[in-house]
Amino acid sequence: MRKYRNDILLILILLLIMGVSLILFFSLQKKENLKVYIYSEKELVEVVDLSRNQELGINGVQIVIQNQEVLVSYSPCKDQICVHQGKIRSAGQTITCLPQRVFIQIEGSGVDIGV
């Protein structure tokens, strides 16, 4: 019985260490030099600094950049997948509206851990 209890204790300690590591990883990320690249019909239409709050309209798609996050607030397409996708905020994340042929991507040095 004691051996079984020690196994559970070891597993709980490992889970705690993993949880703390994940929290530190995400809290120590620096979000510098992030840019929002907006493509329409496979062509780059706009490059915007993520730290600049603004709204853009491309092919009927309303794009909101606010508080270092990007979201699609309105799209005339029927399925609304791009609207329901929610906010993106890190390098490499994307939002795509296929019916309107709009592609939004965040690029830059989004992960820099200085531990």
Residue pairs with C-beta under 8 A, 6 or more apart in sequence:
24 115
25 113
28 113
28 114
28 115
29 90
29 110
29 111
29 112
29 113
30 109
30 110
30 111
30 112
30 114
31 50
31 68
31 89
31 90
31 110
32 108
32 109
32 112
33 108
33 109
34 49
34 50
34 51
34 68
34 91
34 106
34 107
34 108
34 109
34 110
35 47
35 48
35 49
35 50
35 106
35 107
35 108
36 46
36 47
36 48
36 49
36 50
36 65
36 70
36 104
36 105
36 106
37 44
37 46
37 47
37 104
37 105
37 106
37 107
38 44
38 45
38 46
38 47
38 48
38 56
38 58
38 63
38 102
38 103
38 104
39 45
39 102
39 103
39 104
39 105
40 58
40 59
40 101
40 102
40 103
41 101
42 101
45 58
46 56
46 58
48 54
48 56
48 65
50 65
50 68
50 70
50 89
50 106
50 108
51 68
52 65
53 65
53 66
53 67
54 65
55 62
55 63
55 64
55 65
55 73
56 62
56 63
56 65
57 63
58 100
58 102
59 97
59 100
59 101
59 102
60 75
60 76
60 100
61 72
61 74
61 75
61 76
61 82
61 97
61 100
61 102
62 72
62 73
62 74
62 75
63 70
63 71
63 72
63 73
63 102
63 104
64 70
64 71
64 72
64 73
68 89
69 87
69 88
69 89
70 87
70 88
70 89
70 95
70 104
70 106
71 85
71 86
71 87
71 88
71 95
72 82
72 83
72 85
72 95
72 97
72 104
73 83
74 83
75 82
75 83
75 97
75 99
75 100
76 100
77 97
77 98
77 99
77 100
78 99
79 99
81 97
81 98
82 95
82 96
82 97
82 100
82 102
85 95
88 94
88 95
88 104
88 106
89 106
90 106
90 110
90 111
91 106
91 107
91 108
91 109
91 110
91 111
92 105
92 106
92 107
92 110
93 105
93 106
94 103
94 104
94 105
94 106
95 103
95 104
96 102
96 103
96 104
97 103
